[in-house]
Amino acid sequence: MFLGEYKHSIDSKGRVTIPARFRDELGSSFVATKGLDDCIFIYPLDEWKVLDGKLRTLPFTRADVRSFVRFFFAGACELEMDKQGRILLPANLREYAGIEKDLVVIGVGSRVEIWSSETWAGYNQSTESSFESIAENLVDLGL
C-alpha cells in the first residue's frame, strides 16, 4: 500500500526520484498516465491490469466511456526505475501536470501520484475546508 507525501525536484533530464518506500511495491516496471486533478497516476503492473480489466467491461458505445478510455490509455506509458530509484517522466506527462521543477510524490493506496508543488498546494487548500463534509458523504456511502 502506498502512503505518505514526499517533496522532490525534477532534474534537468526530466528524472524524478521515487521515494524508497514505494520502490519495492512498484517493482522494476510500472505504468504512468495522465491522472485526474492535473496530476500523474502511477500503477504497479498488476494494479494496472486490474484497472484495464474493469475499463474493458464499460460499454464502449457510450461517448463518455470512449473519451475517458482514450484519454487514460493514450497518455499511458510503461516506465522503468534506474539503479538510483529514478524514473524519466515523459515530456507529455510533465506538461500535462505542469511539472517544471518542484513536485510532490504521494501514496494513494493502490497508486502513486506525482503533482507539481503549486498544484498540490492549491488542491490541499481548496479541499481542506470541505474535508469534514466529504468524510460525512463517504460515510453515507458505506465507508
C-alpha positions as CSV (number, residue, x, y, z in Angstrom):
1,M,0.0,0.0,0.0
2,F,1.3,3.4,-0.9
3,L,1.2,6.1,1.8
4,G,2.7,9.4,2.5
5,E,3.8,12.7,0.9
6,Y,7.3,13.4,-0.3
7,K,8.8,16.6,-1.8
8,H,11.2,16.2,-4.6
9,S,12.5,18.1,-7.7
10,I,12.8,17.0,-11.3
11,D,16.3,17.2,-12.7
12,S,17.4,18.8,-16.0
13,K,16.9,15.5,-17.8
14,G,13.3,15.0,-16.6
15,R,14.1,12.4,-13.9
16,V,12.3,12.1,-10.6
17,T,13.4,10.1,-7.6
18,I,10.8,7.7,-6.4
19,P,10.6,7.5,-2.6
20,A,12.4,4.4,-1.3
21,R,9.3,3.2,0.5
22,F,7.5,3.0,-2.9
23,R,10.2,1.2,-4.9
24,D,9.6,-2.4,-3.9
25,E,5.9,-2.3,-4.3
26,L,6.1,-0.5,-7.7
27,G,8.5,-3.1,-9.0
28,S,11.0,-2.6,-11.8
29,S,8.4,-1.8,-14.4
30,F,5.1,0.1,-13.9
31,V,2.6,2.3,-15.8
32,A,2.3,6.1,-15.6
33,T,-0.6,8.0,-17.1
34,K,-2.5,11.3,-17.1
35,G,-4.4,11.3,-13.8
36,L,-7.3,13.3,-12.6
37,D,-7.0,16.8,-11.0
38,D,-3.9,17.6,-13.1
39,C,-1.5,15.0,-11.6
40,I,0.2,11.9,-12.9
41,F,-1.0,8.4,-11.8
42,I,1.5,5.6,-11.4
43,Y,0.3,2.0,-11.1
44,P,2.2,-1.2,-10.4
45,L,1.7,-3.6,-13.4
46,D,-0.6,-5.9,-11.5
47,E,-2.8,-3.0,-10.4
48,W,-2.8,-1.6,-14.0
49,K,-4.0,-5.0,-15.3
50,V,-6.9,-4.9,-12.8
51,L,-7.9,-1.4,-13.8
52,D,-7.6,-2.3,-17.5
53,G,-9.9,-5.3,-17.0
54,K,-12.5,-3.0,-15.3
55,L,-12.3,-0.4,-18.1
56,R,-12.8,-3.1,-20.7
57,T,-16.2,-4.0,-19.2
58,L,-17.5,-0.5,-19.7
59,P,-19.9,0.0,-22.6
60,F,-17.7,1.3,-25.5
61,T,-20.9,2.5,-27.2
62,R,-21.1,5.5,-24.8
63,A,-19.2,8.6,-25.8
64,D,-18.1,9.4,-22.3
65,V,-16.6,6.0,-21.8
66,R,-14.7,6.2,-25.1
67,S,-13.4,9.7,-24.3
68,F,-12.2,8.6,-20.8
69,V,-10.5,5.4,-22.1
70,R,-8.8,7.2,-24.9
71,F,-7.5,10.0,-22.6
72,F,-6.4,7.4,-20.0
73,F,-4.6,5.0,-22.3
74,A,-3.2,7.4,-24.8
75,G,-1.4,9.2,-22.1
76,A,0.0,6.0,-20.6
77,C,3.5,4.6,-20.8
78,E,5.4,1.8,-19.2
79,L,8.4,3.1,-17.2
80,E,11.4,1.6,-15.5
81,M,13.3,2.7,-12.5
82,D,17.1,3.1,-12.7
83,K,19.5,1.9,-10.0
84,Q,19.3,5.2,-8.1
85,G,15.5,4.9,-7.9
86,R,14.8,7.5,-10.5
87,I,12.3,7.5,-13.4
88,L,12.3,9.5,-16.6
89,L,9.0,11.3,-16.7
90,P,7.9,11.7,-20.4
91,A,7.5,15.3,-21.5
92,N,3.8,14.9,-22.3
93,L,3.1,13.9,-18.7
94,R,5.3,16.6,-17.2
95,E,3.5,19.2,-19.4
96,Y,0.0,17.8,-18.5
97,A,0.8,18.0,-14.8
98,G,2.5,21.4,-15.0
99,I,5.7,20.0,-13.5
100,E,8.7,22.2,-14.1
101,K,10.9,21.9,-11.0
102,D,9.4,21.2,-7.6
103,L,7.0,18.3,-7.2
104,V,5.3,16.2,-4.6
105,V,5.1,12.4,-4.8
106,I,2.2,11.0,-2.7
107,G,0.9,7.5,-1.9
108,V,-2.8,7.0,-2.5
109,G,-3.4,3.3,-1.5
110,S,-3.1,1.4,-4.7
111,R,-1.3,4.0,-6.7
112,V,1.3,6.8,-6.6
113,E,0.6,10.3,-7.7
114,I,3.0,13.0,-8.8
115,W,1.9,16.6,-8.6
116,S,3.5,19.9,-9.3
117,S,4.2,21.5,-5.9
118,E,1.9,24.5,-6.8
119,T,-1.0,22.4,-7.9
120,W,-0.7,20.2,-4.8
121,A,-0.7,23.2,-2.5
122,G,-3.8,24.6,-4.3
123,Y,-5.6,21.3,-4.2
124,N,-4.9,20.9,-0.5
125,Q,-6.1,24.4,0.3
126,S,-9.3,24.0,-1.6
127,T,-10.1,20.6,-0.2
128,E,-9.0,21.2,3.4
129,S,-12.1,23.4,4.2
130,S,-14.5,20.7,2.9
131,F,-12.7,17.7,4.3
132,E,-15.3,17.1,7.0
133,S,-18.3,17.3,4.7
134,I,-16.5,15.0,2.2
135,A,-15.9,12.5,5.1
136,E,-19.6,12.6,6.1
137,N,-20.7,11.9,2.5
138,L,-18.4,8.9,2.3
139,V,-19.8,7.5,5.5
140,D,-23.2,7.8,3.9
141,L,-21.9,5.6,1.0
142,G,-21.0,2.9,3.5
143,L,-17.3,3.6,4.1
